[in-house]
Amino acid sequence: MRKSIYPILLCLLFTFSCDEDEDPATACGVDQPIENLAWLQEMEENLSEGSLSEYSYIKQATYKGGTVFFPGSCCPHCNWALILYDCSGNAIQEDYTMDDLEEQKLIWQPANSTCNF
């Protein structure tokens, strides 16, 4: 009886050790969100065509356990508002600050960027 319980325990150990979380290299189910999310690609195009494009960037972060994106500016003489977007491109209508964002990562900036990260 004891000998038969060890293989069962070993199988249970392997079963519960499997982790089916989303691959950390993906965001919203895609490897390259700028290229694969149409609304984010449109945001990048609009930012790159603007008069202050050298100050623009797009970052990805985690907010309340979900992936979010936000455009930003490093313009020294400009003000900008933090607006978070979910994976579908919907603006998140809540009160939040940069301190609420975890795992921030730069996903786009123009070739002529003056921002230092």
N, C-alpha and C positions, 0 to 999 in steps of 0.2 A: 504494500500500500504506500509506504513512504517513498519508494523508488519511483512510483508513478506520479507522485505529486510534484517532484522536481521539474520534470519537463513542462508540466502545466504552468508552474510558477515562472519558468524561463520564458514561455510563450507570452504570458501576461506582461512580463517585464518589457519585452520587445514591442508588444502592442501599445502600451501606454507611453513608450519612449518616442514614438513617431510624432512628428510635429507637422501639421498641415497648414501652417501660417503662410501668408502670401510671401513670395520671394522678396527679400529686402531690396533686390536690385530693380524691382518693378514698382511703379506707382499707378494706382487706378487700373491695375491689370495689364499695363504696357511697359515695355523696357525703356522707351524714349518718349516721354509725355509730350515734348514740344512737337515732335514729328507725327505722333499717333493720336493726339487729341486735337481735333479740328479747331475748337474754340481757343485752345492755348496757342496753336500755331497762328491763328488770327491776331491774338494779343501780341505775340512776338513781332509779327509784321507791322502792326500799328505802332508799336514802340520803336522799331528800327527806322520808321519813316518820319518820326516826329522831329521837331526842331532841336530838342535836347536829347537826342537818342544816345549820345555818348555817356549820359548819366543814368540810363535806364538799365534795368535788369529784371529777371524773374527768378524767384526762389520757390522751392518746394519745402514744406514743413509738415509736422504732425501737430494737429490741434484736436484735443479731446479724443485721441486714439485714431483719428482719420487723417488721410492725406489731404492737404490743402496747398494751394498755390497763391502767390501774391506778386504783383508787380511792385517795383520799388525804384527809388531815385537816390543817387548820391550827390545830386546838385547842391553845392554849398549855399546857394542863395534862394533855394526853392523850398516850399512846403509841400508835403504829400501826405495823403491819408492811407492808412493801412486798410486794405480791402482784401479779405480772404475769399477764395473761390474753391468750391468742392470739385470733385472729379467730373461732374456734369457741366461745370462752368457757371453754376449758380453762386451768386454772392451770399455769403453767410451773414445774416442779419442778427448779430449779437454784439455785446460789448467785449472787446478783447484788446490786448496789447501785444507787443513783440515778446514780452515776458511769458505769455501764454503759449508760445510756439516752441516746439521741441524739434530736434534733429533738422535744423534748417540747412538747406543745401542749395547752392547756386546751380540753376539748370540752364540759364541763358544770360548772355550779355553780348553786346555788339562788339565787332572786331576793334572798333575805335574807342572802346570803353575807357573812361578815366577813373572808374571805381576800383578801389583796392580792397580785396577781401582776404 
